[in-house]
Amino acid sequence: MAGILSAIKLREAGFDDFTVYEKADRPGGTWRENRYPGIACDVPSHLYSYSFAPNPDWSHRFAPGSEIQAYFEGVAQRYGVTPFIRFGSEVSRGTFRGGRWQLETKDGRRDEVDAVIAATGVLHHPNVPPIEGLDRFAGALFHSARWDHAVRLDGRRVGIVGTGSTAVQMVSALVDRVARLSLFQRTAQWIMPQENPAYSDSERAAFRRRPELLRSAYADLGTLFHAFSTGLVDADSPQMKAIEHACRTNLEENVRDPVLREKLRPSYRAACKRLVMSPDFYQAIQKPNAEVVTEGIERVEARGVRTRDGRLHELDVLVLATGFRVDRFVRPMQVVGRDGLDLDAVWAQRPSAYLSITVPGFPNFFLLNGPNGPVGNFSLIEVAELQLGYAMALLELLRSGRCREISPSAEATARFEAERSEAARRTIWASGCRSWYLDDRGVPMSWPWTFDRFREEMSAPRLEAFELR
Ligand SMILES: Cc1cc2nc3c(=O)[nH]c(=O)nc-3n(C[C@H](O)[C@H](O)[C@H](O)COP(=O)(O)OP(=O)(O)OC[C@H]3O[C@@H](n4cnc5c(N)ncnc54)[C@H](O)[C@@H]3O)c2cc1C
């Protein structure tokens, strides 16, 4: 998404000497890799689209992953940027030397470039939990982002570890196909009820005929989600109260068995963890062949999962819906900035960046969806578009000859990070739960202010925060 976006916008701005390095053999990133049953976006598709490339043909309010994948491939083709992508080319190292970046790829190529945009993704490196015995399982075992489509599911006993958005989507998609579905739950999730209606042929025809309808759908959904962001960053806001009420009512009214209801009741506030949206998770998990297992996992054995109460849950297929290593960003690529400064060392404690885009000591290096940006239930496309606009304003300083090297000052970065982590402590993400939003100190790794403030910051770089050479 962010690489294709960069290519389109660079071309529009008149840059024609650039390369998009892609280690895989086709575009799509997240949507190429995550192909589990039930995958869909959880931001409405008319918002989860490039602002400049609305799509009249989304089949549902929350489109399935395969449509999103086709959308990204289609946009890349339509905007003529596919030829700029070098597939099968993994950048393993970038070194800033003599005022330029020397890039090395795994297949032995060396290129020299003036600037680097790191559009390497955030939910990209699967997180495999340290459960004893994973290698001893005799059935099929894989992470949700590495789905093995050769494995038969129908009529089999399937276990899912994890209860985030991915697991919830999978439960709904699989329960009617499998003989038994065991959901291994460490933490219960609040479920925001969210219908996912299909668009009718006539609705889609109207979107095709009248582009202004698409533009207003994008704008209206944007306004809705930005208001939602205001709620998230103020744990006591009326928006938060409304979200909590909707989630609680969903649980109370839709889970009949009081024992199961208590198992599914989280002990923290709604939206503290990434809010899970689903039209039908509670209906699915109450089917007779489904079970929520709350007993902790002792180990995995050849025949299934042994929980701490000694029970063996026999399984044919075990899926790890255990998320991603969200502190990696551009890594494992080795990034070496000015005077041999190693990004891995700079980020040894935790990753940070000035406004999530630039890092002191790493000139002409721009991250999209980098550390501490807005990640909670927004369209990351919108986020990347704004960040890219900001990065391109800095690139323009290089192109115009105003400077040859640009990087943020250490002082501006430290001040930003101090203000950010202070504000982050007041958000809903810091209200008392364990989640992937939290860093090693328990501080949310996210943009802690409103989306409007983010947009305002992104509208133009404040040059006093940068060192220009
Ligand atoms: C299951 C799932 C559901 C999601 N749902 C939503 C949603 O509803 N709404 C939302 O806003 N976001 C959602 N996201 C987040 C999603 O990741 C982003 O929306 C978006 O797709 C990220 O795009 P990206 O280009 O930044 O990164 P990615 O899609 O991760 O793409 C990064 C690309 O860079 C390549 N790459 C990485 N490192 C290198 C290297 N060193 N050399 C060469 N190539 C490299 C990768 O192969 C990949 O193709 C979801 C994520 C997941 C996993």
The ligand as an SDF file (V2000), in Angstrom:
LIG
                    3D

 53 58  0  0  0  0  0  0  0  0999 V2000
   -4.9540   -9.0810    9.1140 C   0  0  0  0  0  0  0  0  0  0  0  0
   -4.7620   -7.6110    8.9900 C   0  0  0  0  0  0  0  0  0  0  0  0
   -5.8570   -6.7800    8.8480 C   0  0  0  0  0  0  0  0  0  0  0  0
   -5.6850   -5.4150    8.7410 C   0  0  0  0  0  0  0  0  0  0  0  0
   -6.7910   -4.6230    8.6160 N   0  0  0  0  0  0  0  0  0  0  0  0
   -6.6220   -3.2830    8.4850 C   0  0  0  0  0  0  0  0  0  0  0  0
   -7.7490   -2.4150    8.3510 C   0  0  0  0  0  0  0  0  0  0  0  0
   -8.8830   -2.8400    8.3500 O   0  0  0  0  0  0  0  0  0  0  0  0
   -7.5280   -1.0870    8.2360 N   0  0  0  0  0  0  0  0  0  0  0  0
   -6.2590   -0.5730    8.2350 C   0  0  0  0  0  0  0  0  0  0  0  0
   -6.1000    0.6350    8.1150 O   0  0  0  0  0  0  0  0  0  0  0  0
   -5.1890   -1.3780    8.3490 N   0  0  0  0  0  0  0  0  0  0  0  0
   -5.3380   -2.7000    8.4830 C   0  0  0  0  0  0  0  0  0  0  0  0
   -4.2440   -3.4880    8.6150 N   0  0  0  0  0  0  0  0  0  0  0  0
   -2.9150   -2.8790    8.6140 C   0  0  0  0  0  0  0  0  0  0  0  0
   -2.2550   -3.0040    7.2370 C   0  0  0  0  0  0  0  0  0  0  0  0
   -1.0180   -3.5870    7.4470 O   0  0  0  0  0  0  0  0  0  0  0  0
   -2.1660   -1.6370    6.5780 C   0  0  0  0  0  0  0  0  0  0  0  0
   -3.4380   -1.1090    6.3640 O   0  0  0  0  0  0  0  0  0  0  0  0
   -1.4650   -1.6200    5.2220 C   0  0  0  0  0  0  0  0  0  0  0  0
   -1.8080   -2.6780    4.3950 O   0  0  0  0  0  0  0  0  0  0  0  0
    0.0250   -1.5380    5.4240 C   0  0  0  0  0  0  0  0  0  0  0  0
    0.6200   -1.2700    4.1900 O   0  0  0  0  0  0  0  0  0  0  0  0
    2.1610   -0.9960    4.0970 P   0  0  0  0  0  0  0  0  0  0  0  0
    2.4710   -0.8140    2.6700 O   0  0  0  0  0  0  0  0  0  0  0  0
    2.5310    0.0710    5.0400 O   0  0  0  0  0  0  0  0  0  0  0  0
    2.8290   -2.3290    4.6740 O   0  0  0  0  0  0  0  0  0  0  0  0
    2.7120   -3.8340    4.1840 P   0  0  0  0  0  0  0  0  0  0  0  0
    1.3860   -4.1050    3.6200 O   0  0  0  0  0  0  0  0  0  0  0  0
    3.1990   -4.6760    5.3050 O   0  0  0  0  0  0  0  0  0  0  0  0
    3.7420   -3.8920    2.9920 O   0  0  0  0  0  0  0  0  0  0  0  0
    5.1250   -3.8110    3.1940 C   0  0  0  0  0  0  0  0  0  0  0  0
    5.8070   -4.4120    1.9760 C   0  0  0  0  0  0  0  0  0  0  0  0
    7.2090   -4.2150    2.0760 O   0  0  0  0  0  0  0  0  0  0  0  0
    7.8720   -5.4170    1.7240 C   0  0  0  0  0  0  0  0  0  0  0  0
    9.1410   -5.3780    2.4280 N   0  0  0  0  0  0  0  0  0  0  0  0
    9.3410   -5.3000    3.7650 C   0  0  0  0  0  0  0  0  0  0  0  0
   10.6440   -5.2300    4.0460 N   0  0  0  0  0  0  0  0  0  0  0  0
   11.2940   -5.2520    2.8600 C   0  0  0  0  0  0  0  0  0  0  0  0
   12.6620   -5.1940    2.4940 C   0  0  0  0  0  0  0  0  0  0  0  0
   13.6450   -5.0850    3.3970 N   0  0  0  0  0  0  0  0  0  0  0  0
   12.9820   -5.2420    1.1800 N   0  0  0  0  0  0  0  0  0  0  0  0
   12.0220   -5.3360    0.2270 C   0  0  0  0  0  0  0  0  0  0  0  0
   10.7000   -5.3980    0.5220 N   0  0  0  0  0  0  0  0  0  0  0  0
   10.3530   -5.3510    1.8240 C   0  0  0  0  0  0  0  0  0  0  0  0
    6.9370   -6.5090    2.1750 C   0  0  0  0  0  0  0  0  0  0  0  0
    7.1580   -7.7180    1.4810 O   0  0  0  0  0  0  0  0  0  0  0  0
    5.5620   -5.9010    1.8820 C   0  0  0  0  0  0  0  0  0  0  0  0
    5.1040   -6.2210    0.5900 O   0  0  0  0  0  0  0  0  0  0  0  0
   -4.3920   -4.8690    8.7500 C   0  0  0  0  0  0  0  0  0  0  0  0
   -3.2910   -5.7010    8.9170 C   0  0  0  0  0  0  0  0  0  0  0  0
   -3.4690   -7.0590    9.0320 C   0  0  0  0  0  0  0  0  0  0  0  0
   -2.2610   -7.9300    9.2100 C   0  0  0  0  0  0  0  0  0  0  0  0
  1  2  1  0
  2  3  1  0
  2 52  2  0
  3  4  2  0
  4  5  1  0
  4 50  1  0
  5  6  2  0
  6  7  1  0
  6 13  1  0
  7  8  2  0
  7  9  1  0
  9 10  1  0
 10 11  2  0
 10 12  1  0
 12 13  2  0
 13 14  1  0
 14 15  1  0
 14 50  1  0
 15 16  1  0
 16 17  1  0
 16 18  1  0
 18 19  1  0
 18 20  1  0
 20 21  1  0
 20 22  1  0
 22 23  1  0
 23 24  1  0
 24 25  2  0
 24 26  1  0
 24 27  1  0
 27 28  1  0
 28 29  2  0
 28 30  1  0
 28 31  1  0
 31 32  1  0
 32 33  1  0
 33 34  1  0
 33 48  1  0
 34 35  1  0
 35 36  1  0
 35 46  1  0
 36 37  1  0
 36 45  1  0
 37 38  2  0
 38 39  1  0
 39 40  1  0
 39 45  2  0
 40 41  1  0
 40 42  2  0
 42 43  1  0
 43 44  2  0
 44 45  1  0
 46 47  1  0
 46 48  1  0
 48 49  1  0
 50 51  2  0
 51 52  1  0
 52 53  1  0
M  END
$$$$
